[in-house]
């Protein structure tokens, strides 16, 4: 017989089952809490396709469709999304731009 403070464990097998179920439920609860935190922290970016017209620049497109407070950041993002290294775009080209 095992004594915990003022409680006596009469059936040791029943006590072990209780401890195991409690541990499993605790682990399951922690796992579900972590899963919910990661599930809701996923960033879902949406993009739109913008056809380039004559006279358009990445700067003007970023100014018109930009989603951040910095046009420079939007220009950088557009260039990264479309693999543009030299900053040159052509009429008729369709580029991907982040949207809200």
C-alpha positions as CSV (number, residue, x, y, z in Angstrom):
1,X,0.0,0.0,0.0
2,X,1.4,3.4,-1.0
3,X,0.6,6.5,1.0
4,X,0.6,10.0,-0.6
5,X,0.1,12.5,2.2
6,X,-3.4,11.8,3.7
7,X,-4.4,9.6,0.7
8,X,-3.8,5.8,0.5
9,X,-3.6,3.9,-2.7
10,X,-5.6,0.8,-2.2
11,X,-5.5,-0.6,-5.8
12,X,-2.0,0.0,-7.3
13,X,-3.0,-1.1,-10.8
14,X,-6.0,1.2,-10.9
15,X,-3.7,4.1,-9.7
16,X,-1.2,3.3,-12.5
17,X,-4.0,3.4,-15.1
18,X,-5.2,6.7,-13.7
19,X,-1.7,8.2,-14.0
20,X,-1.2,6.9,-17.6
21,X,-4.6,8.3,-18.7
22,X,-3.8,11.6,-17.1
23,X,-0.4,11.8,-18.8
24,X,-1.8,10.9,-22.2
25,X,-4.6,13.6,-21.8
26,X,-2.0,16.2,-20.7
27,X,0.3,15.4,-23.7
28,X,-2.7,15.5,-26.1
29,X,-3.8,18.8,-24.7
30,X,-0.4,20.3,-25.1
31,X,-0.1,19.0,-28.7
32,X,-3.5,20.4,-29.6
33,X,-2.5,23.8,-28.2
34,X,0.7,23.9,-30.1
35,X,-1.1,22.7,-33.3
36,X,-3.6,25.5,-33.0
37,X,-0.9,28.1,-32.5
38,X,1.0,27.0,-35.6
39,X,-2.2,26.6,-37.7
40,X,-3.3,30.2,-37.1
41,X,0.1,31.7,-37.6
42,X,0.4,30.6,-41.2
43,X,0.8,33.6,-43.5
44,X,-1.5,33.4,-46.5
45,X,-0.3,35.8,-49.1
46,X,-2.5,36.5,-52.1
47,X,-1.2,37.7,-55.4
48,X,-2.7,39.4,-58.5
49,X,-1.4,39.4,-62.0
50,X,-0.8,42.8,-63.5
51,X,-0.2,43.2,-67.3
52,X,2.5,45.7,-68.0
53,X,1.5,48.6,-70.2
54,X,3.7,50.9,-72.2
55,X,5.5,53.4,-69.9
56,X,5.0,51.3,-66.8
57,X,7.8,50.9,-64.3
58,X,8.2,48.7,-61.3
59,X,8.2,51.8,-59.1
60,X,4.8,53.0,-60.6
61,X,3.3,49.5,-60.2
62,X,4.5,49.3,-56.6
63,X,3.1,52.7,-56.0
64,X,-0.3,51.7,-57.3
65,X,-0.6,48.2,-56.0
66,X,1.8,48.3,-53.0
67,X,0.7,46.7,-49.7
68,X,3.4,48.0,-47.4
69,X,4.2,51.4,-46.1
70,X,7.5,51.5,-48.1
71,X,7.4,51.7,-51.9
72,X,11.0,50.5,-51.9
73,X,10.0,47.3,-50.0
74,X,7.2,46.7,-52.5
75,X,9.5,47.2,-55.5
76,X,11.9,44.7,-53.9
77,X,9.1,42.2,-53.3
78,X,7.8,42.5,-56.9
79,X,11.3,42.0,-58.3
80,X,11.9,39.0,-56.1
81,X,8.5,37.4,-57.0
82,X,9.1,37.8,-60.7
83,X,12.8,37.0,-60.8
84,X,13.6,40.5,-62.2
85,X,17.3,41.3,-61.6
86,X,17.8,44.4,-63.7
87,X,14.5,46.2,-63.0
88,X,13.4,46.2,-66.6
89,X,9.9,45.2,-67.6
90,X,8.3,45.1,-71.0
91,X,4.8,46.0,-72.3
92,X,2.7,42.9,-72.5
93,X,4.6,41.1,-69.7
94,X,2.4,39.9,-66.9
95,X,3.9,40.3,-63.4
96,X,2.8,39.0,-60.0
97,X,2.1,41.6,-57.4
98,X,1.1,41.0,-53.7
99,X,-2.4,42.1,-52.8
100,X,-4.3,42.5,-49.5
